[in-house]
Amino acid sequence: MATNEPLQLNLGSLRSAMSLTLHTHHASRIWHGRAAAEGRPGIVGLNGYIAQMNKMRRGSEQDDPYSDWWMLRIEDKLDHTKVTLQSLREQVDQALASVPPALSLGENLNVQPVKLPLFVNAQLGFAAVYLLADYDDIARKLILAHHTALIDRITLERWLNEGAHSLRSLFSLAQQYRYSGCTRDDFASKNAAARAALEKYGELPQDVLEGTRRSKFAPPIVRRGLQQRGDGPAEASLPGDETTTAESPEAAAGEDEPA
């Protein structure tokens, strides 16, 4: 006998294994960054940037207007970085176009590339992964152009450094992000948490504060009911905050040169 009871499906979350393959030590160093040492500041890498983007996304999801403002700033910085890398690609492609028609140049791929696992929960994190992959490809072409006497060593180093600087500038900006612990409701009620956030993080553009301007990758806002905030200052940590990038194996040391 047929029943009209609804079918209950216990579906879990979708998962996809992702990895990034890099062929140059230049790109690998940008992934890893550099730990702080005596007399030498640390440099945040792509994995650190991704962790910040995951935090930023969670903050935006919790209706933190400062997280939304930071997402807009990162989105703008990503666009500028993309333009810089595109300019470098056009220059190296122009140099490689000088190869005589009788000469055929194949791709210079690393015989033992490094494969890095990716755990990314934010679209702005993926956007930077694509830029690093683009830089790795540009670096390979630059090394090939230098190896085949199409550009000199000074030009090689200048263009490599220009691309690396643009990516590190992006990562450095993201490292400044902090979760305010406030929501737009706090600002609407002008409570102590909102006042503390304003004093610590500064004024916000009105359209961002109202939620009418958000990043194109901003997540839907999840409202978990009214929280009793009292008159305490804004918290600077996210609930459930954890590192979401896996530590990748170090790439072998050595110079990037085509065979």
C-alpha positions as CSV (number, residue, x, y, z in Angstrom):
1,M,0.0,0.0,0.0
2,A,1.5,3.3,-1.0
3,T,2.1,6.0,1.6
4,N,2.2,9.8,1.1
5,E,5.1,10.3,3.6
6,P,7.8,12.5,2.2
7,L,11.1,10.8,1.4
8,Q,13.9,11.7,3.8
9,L,17.3,12.1,2.1
10,N,20.4,12.4,4.3
11,L,22.7,14.2,2.0
12,G,26.1,15.4,3.1
13,S,28.2,18.2,1.8
14,L,29.7,18.2,-1.7
15,R,33.5,17.8,-1.7
16,S,36.1,18.0,-4.4
17,A,39.8,17.2,-4.1
18,M,41.8,20.1,-5.4
19,S,45.5,20.7,-5.9
20,L,47.8,23.2,-7.6
21,T,50.9,22.2,-9.6
22,L,53.8,24.7,-9.7
23,H,56.8,24.4,-12.0
24,T,59.0,27.3,-10.8
25,H,60.7,28.0,-7.5
26,H,59.6,31.7,-7.9
27,A,55.9,30.7,-7.7
28,S,56.6,28.1,-5.0
29,R,58.3,30.7,-2.8
30,I,55.2,32.9,-3.1
31,W,53.0,30.0,-2.0
32,H,55.0,29.4,1.1
33,G,55.9,32.9,2.1
34,R,58.7,33.4,4.6
35,A,58.7,32.9,8.3
36,A,59.9,35.8,10.5
37,A,63.5,35.5,11.6
38,E,65.9,37.7,13.6
39,G,66.2,41.0,11.9
40,R,63.9,39.9,9.0
41,P,60.1,40.3,8.9
42,G,57.9,37.4,7.8
43,I,56.2,37.4,4.4
44,V,52.7,36.0,4.1
45,G,52.2,33.4,1.4
46,L,49.2,32.2,-0.6
47,N,48.2,29.7,2.0
48,G,48.1,32.5,4.7
49,Y,46.1,34.6,2.3
50,I,43.6,31.8,1.7
51,A,43.1,31.4,5.5
52,Q,42.3,35.1,5.7
53,M,39.8,34.9,2.9
54,N,38.0,32.0,4.6
55,K,37.8,34.1,7.8
56,M,36.6,37.1,5.8
57,R,33.8,35.1,4.1
58,R,32.6,33.9,7.5
59,G,32.6,37.4,8.9
60,S,30.6,38.6,5.9
61,E,28.1,35.7,6.3
62,Q,27.6,36.9,9.9
63,D,26.6,40.4,8.8
64,D,29.8,42.1,9.8
65,P,29.9,45.2,7.6
66,Y,33.7,45.5,8.1
67,S,34.1,42.1,6.5
68,D,32.0,43.2,3.6
69,W,34.2,46.3,3.2
70,W,37.3,44.2,3.3
71,M,35.9,41.9,0.6
72,L,35.4,44.9,-1.7
73,R,38.9,46.1,-1.1
74,I,40.4,42.7,-1.8
75,E,38.3,42.4,-4.9
76,D,39.6,45.7,-6.2
77,K,43.2,44.6,-5.4
78,L,42.7,41.4,-7.2
79,D,41.7,43.3,-10.3
80,H,44.8,45.5,-10.1
81,T,47.1,42.4,-9.7
82,K,45.5,40.7,-12.6
83,V,46.2,43.8,-14.8
84,T,49.9,43.7,-13.7
85,L,50.3,40.1,-14.6
86,Q,48.5,40.5,-17.9
87,S,50.9,43.3,-18.8
88,L,53.9,41.0,-18.0
89,R,52.4,38.2,-20.0
90,E,52.1,40.5,-23.1
91,Q,55.7,41.6,-22.7
92,V,57.1,38.1,-22.5
93,D,54.9,36.9,-25.3
94,Q,56.2,39.8,-27.4
95,A,59.8,38.7,-26.6
96,L,59.1,35.1,-27.5
97,A,57.5,36.2,-30.8
98,S,61.1,37.2,-31.9
99,V,62.0,33.6,-32.3
100,P,62.8,32.9,-36.0
101,P,60.2,30.8,-37.8
102,A,62.8,28.0,-38.4
103,L,63.2,27.5,-34.7
104,S,60.6,25.7,-32.6
105,L,60.5,26.3,-28.9
106,G,58.7,23.7,-26.7
107,E,57.3,24.4,-23.3
108,N,59.8,24.3,-20.4
109,L,58.0,22.1,-17.8
110,N,59.6,21.0,-14.6
111,V,60.5,17.3,-14.6
112,Q,59.5,17.2,-10.9
113,P,56.9,19.9,-10.2
114,V,55.5,20.5,-6.8
115,K,51.8,19.5,-6.2
116,L,50.1,21.4,-3.4
117,P,46.8,20.5,-1.9
118,L,44.1,23.2,-1.8
119,F,41.5,23.7,0.9
120,V,39.7,26.9,-0.2
121,N,36.2,27.9,1.1
122,A,36.1,31.4,-0.4
123,Q,35.9,32.6,-4.0
124,L,38.3,35.4,-3.4
125,G,40.8,32.7,-2.3
126,F,40.4,30.9,-5.6
127,A,40.9,34.1,-7.5
128,A,44.4,34.4,-6.0
129,V,45.1,30.8,-6.8
130,Y,44.4,31.5,-10.4
131,L,46.8,34.5,-10.3
132,L,49.6,32.4,-8.8
133,A,49.1,29.8,-11.5
134,D,49.3,32.6,-14.0
135,Y,52.5,33.9,-12.5
136,D,54.0,30.4,-12.6
137,D,53.3,30.2,-16.3
138,I,54.7,33.7,-16.9
139,A,57.9,32.8,-14.9
140,R,58.4,29.7,-17.0
141,K,58.1,31.8,-20.2
142,L,60.5,34.4,-18.8
143,I,63.1,31.8,-17.9
144,L,62.8,30.3,-21.4
145,A,63.1,33.8,-23.0
146,H,66.3,34.4,-21.0
147,H,67.7,31.0,-21.7
148,T,67.3,31.5,-25.4
149,A,68.9,35.0,-25.4
150,L,65.6,36.9,-26.0
151,I,65.9,38.9,-22.8
152,D,68.8,39.7,-20.6
153,R,69.3,38.8,-16.9
154,I,68.3,42.3,-15.7
155,T,65.1,42.2,-17.6
156,L,64.3,38.7,-16.4
157,E,64.8,39.7,-12.7
158,R,62.9,42.9,-13.1
159,W,59.8,41.2,-14.6
160,L,59.9,38.3,-12.2
161,N,60.2,40.7,-9.2
162,E,57.3,42.9,-10.6
163,G,55.0,39.9,-10.7
164,A,56.0,38.6,-7.3
165,H,55.6,42.1,-5.7
166,S,52.1,42.5,-7.1
167,L,51.0,39.1,-5.5
168,R,52.8,39.8,-2.2
169,S,51.2,43.2,-2.0
170,L,47.8,41.5,-2.4
171,F,48.6,39.0,0.4
172,S,50.0,41.7,2.7
173,L,46.7,43.7,2.3
174,A,44.6,40.7,3.2
175,Q,46.8,40.0,6.3
176,Q,45.5,43.3,7.8
177,Y,41.9,42.1,8.0
178,R,40.4,41.6,11.4
179,Y,36.9,40.5,12.3
180,S,35.1,43.3,14.1
181,G,32.5,41.1,16.0
182,C,29.7,43.5,15.1
183,T,26.6,43.2,12.9
184,R,24.6,45.9,11.1
185,D,22.0,45.6,13.8
186,D,24.6,46.8,16.3
187,F,25.2,49.9,14.2
188,A,21.4,50.4,13.7
189,S,21.0,50.4,17.5
190,K,24.2,52.4,18.1
191,N,25.2,50.2,21.0
192,A,28.6,49.9,22.7
193,A,29.8,47.2,20.4
194,A,29.3,49.4,17.4
195,R,30.9,52.4,19.1
196,A,34.0,50.3,20.0
197,A,34.2,49.0,16.4
198,L,34.0,52.5,15.0
199,E,36.8,53.7,17.3
200,K,39.0,50.7,16.5
201,Y,38.4,50.3,12.7
202,G,37.1,53.6,11.6
203,E,34.1,54.8,9.6
204,L,32.5,52.8,6.8
205,P,31.0,53.9,3.5
206,Q,27.3,54.4,4.0
207,D,26.3,52.0,1.2
208,V,28.5,49.2,2.7
209,L,27.1,49.9,6.2
210,E,23.6,49.6,4.9
211,G,24.4,46.4,3.0
212,T,23.4,47.9,-0.4
213,R,27.0,47.4,-1.8
214,R,28.7,44.1,-1.2
215,S,31.3,42.0,-3.1
216,K,30.0,40.1,-6.0
217,F,31.2,37.0,-4.1
218,A,29.7,38.0,-0.8
219,P,27.8,35.0,0.8
220,P,24.2,35.2,1.9
221,I,23.9,36.6,5.4
222,V,23.0,34.0,8.0
223,R,21.0,35.3,10.9
224,R,21.2,33.0,13.9
225,G,18.7,34.9,16.1
226,L,19.3,37.8,18.4
227,Q,22.5,37.6,20.4
228,Q,22.9,39.2,23.8
229,R,25.8,41.5,23.2
230,G,25.3,43.8,26.2
231,D,27.7,46.8,26.3
232,G,30.9,44.9,25.8
233,P,33.4,45.8,23.0
234,A,33.4,44.2,19.7
235,E,35.1,40.8,19.6
236,A,38.0,40.3,17.3
237,S,37.7,36.6,16.7
238,L,35.4,34.4,14.7
239,P,33.6,31.5,16.2
240,G,34.9,28.2,14.9
241,D,38.0,29.9,13.6
242,E,40.6,27.5,12.4
243,T,43.3,27.2,9.7
244,T,41.8,25.9,6.5
245,T,44.8,25.4,4.4
246,A,47.0,22.4,4.5
247,E,50.7,22.8,5.0
248,S,52.3,21.8,1.8
249,P,55.6,20.0,1.3
250,E,58.6,22.3,0.6
251,A,59.8,22.4,-3.0
252,A,63.3,21.3,-3.7
253,A,65.9,24.1,-3.7
254,G,67.7,25.1,-6.8
255,E,67.5,27.4,-9.8
256,D,64.8,27.3,-12.4
257,E,66.4,26.7,-15.7
258,P,65.1,24.9,-18.8
259,A,66.9,21.8,-19.8
